[in-house]
Amino acid sequence: MSPLAPRLKAALALFLLMALVPPVVTALGDPFLTVVANRMLVFAIAALSLDLILGYGAMVSFGHAAYLGFGAYAVALGARWGLSDLLAQILLGMAMSAGFALVTGAISLRTKGVYFIMITLAFAQMAYFFFVAQSSLGGDDGVALQARSSLLGVSLEGDMALYYVTLGALMTIYAGLYRLTGSRFGRVLKGTRENALRMQAMGYRPFPYQLVAYVIAACLCSVAGVLLANLTEYVSPAYMGWHRSGELIVMLVFGGIGTLTGAVAGALVAVGLEEVLAIFSDHWRLGFGLVLVLVVLFSPDGLTGLAKRLGIGGRGNG
């Protein structure tokens, strides 16, 4: 049996579990839980996109949330331009993100280590302040959406409809990244992560592979932004703040970097833990930080590392 199979099974189990959430919470009479679960799925998509460049390409981007913001603003701009279809807004968000990522990635990838981290942060802050300056889009206060998008003529006003669209997007993106990271492209990306000089000696130029991965990750993160804007019916520059990028990295730490399945699990756990702790205290970040410290100390590889030690799952790209 392929060593990838256990982690793939774990991902399918997570998807099945999340698919059962709406009918269960409906039976419990608390529909707000569907909104919380939808938020988990949205950030699972964002974490997946970051895992492609951080986990497989060793590119620690501290400005990845900029593309979450681009996706969100694609909804606001699309609504003004008469684009109410979700797919059209996703394409707009991807186009905006791809253009920004192509230019900034080509510059950022000329640097390494802490310099790469800081330059991605700097570009993200430039995007943040650009939208803060747009008074027509609400500036720092953001802008409320008049209505949610539609998908092929079907309204997504209902929380359950939007939930299953988000779940479908997550599963599709996971499947695509699973195939991509297992392809020659993914192997070159991982080889560059381990030893760039060796890959160059084998005849591969790391830069084009890294840049393509960077742009793909940006486009996928913008999908999360489009869905987040529809979920909250609100768009704000805060979506692209540096702290949001930090939260995405924390999600990967929780789940396990460079596994894809860990990105999904980490996002579900991090967002869920945030909601649970917020019930007990307004200072929930203290408890969240304590849990993060314990994870780093006792399970540096996150949930996937813990599962491995328990004999569940093996190494691989899934």
HELIX and SHEET records of a PDB file:
HELIX    1   1 ALA A    5  ALA A   19  1                                  15    
HELIX    2   2 VAL A   21  LEU A   28  1                                   8    
HELIX    3   3 PHE A   32  LEU A   54  1                                  23    
HELIX    4   4 ALA A   65  ARG A   80  1                                  16    
HELIX    5   5 LEU A   86  SER A  108  1                                  23    
HELIX    6   6 GLY A  113  VAL A  132  1                                  20    
HELIX    7   7 SER A  135  LEU A  137  5                                   3    
HELIX    8   8 GLY A  139  ASP A  141  5                                   3    
HELIX    9   9 ASP A  159  GLY A  182  1                                  24    
HELIX   10  10 ARG A  184  GLU A  194  1                                  11    
HELIX   11  11 ALA A  196  ALA A  201  1                                   6    
HELIX   12  12 PRO A  206  THR A  232  1                                  27    
HELIX   13  13 PRO A  237  MET A  240  5                                   4    
HELIX   14  14 TRP A  242  GLY A  255  1                                  14    
HELIX   15  15 THR A  261  PHE A  280  1                                  20    
HELIX   16  16 TRP A  284  PHE A  298  1                                  15    
HELIX   17  17 GLY A  302  ARG A  309  1                                   8    
SHEET    1   A 2 VAL A 143  ALA A 144  0                                        
SHEET    2   A 2 TYR A 234  VAL A 235 -1                                        
SHEET    1   B 2 SER A 150  LEU A 151  0                                        
SHEET    2   B 2 VAL A 154  SER A 155 -1                                        
END                                                                             
